[in-house]
C-alpha cells in the first residue's frame, strides 16, 4: 500500500510520510498523509490503526508533524510500529479471552 501510494497518488507537495514532533510513550510516531478532496485537508493513515476517520488540515499537520525526506527511514519506522502494534493486539486478545474464561468459570461455580 505504501509504495503504491508513493508512486500512484502522491500529487500534492504535502503528500508523504511525517514523523511526530513530540514524543508519545517515549517515541516519535510516523504517519502517511495525502491530500483529500477538500482543499488543504489531508487523509491520515497510521501503521497502528489504519486510516483515520477524520481528515487533518495542513496547518495542524505541519504543526504536529515534520515531513520525512527518506522513504527508507519512513518504511523502517512504519514497519516497526506496525509489528509492535500487532503483537500488542495479540496479547490484548489473549488477555481478554483468558479474563472472559475466568469469569465464566466463576459464574459456573457460583451458579449465577
HELIX and SHEET records of a PDB file:
HELIX    1   1 UNK A    2  UNK A    4  1                                   3    
HELIX    2   2 UNK A    5  UNK A    9  3                                   5    
HELIX    3   3 UNK A   58  UNK A   64  1                                   7    
HELIX    4   4 UNK A   71  UNK A  110  1                                  40    
SHEET    1   A 5 UNK A  50  UNK A  51  0                                        
SHEET    2   A 5 UNK A  41  UNK A  46 -1                                        
SHEET    3   A 5 UNK A  30  UNK A  35 -1                                        
SHEET    4   A 5 UNK A  16  UNK A  20 -1                                        
SHEET    5   A 5 UNK A  65  UNK A  67 -1                                        
SHEET    1   B 3 UNK A  50  UNK A  51  0                                        
SHEET    2   B 3 UNK A  41  UNK A  46 -1                                        
SHEET    3   B 3 UNK A  56  UNK A  57 -1                                        
END                                                                             
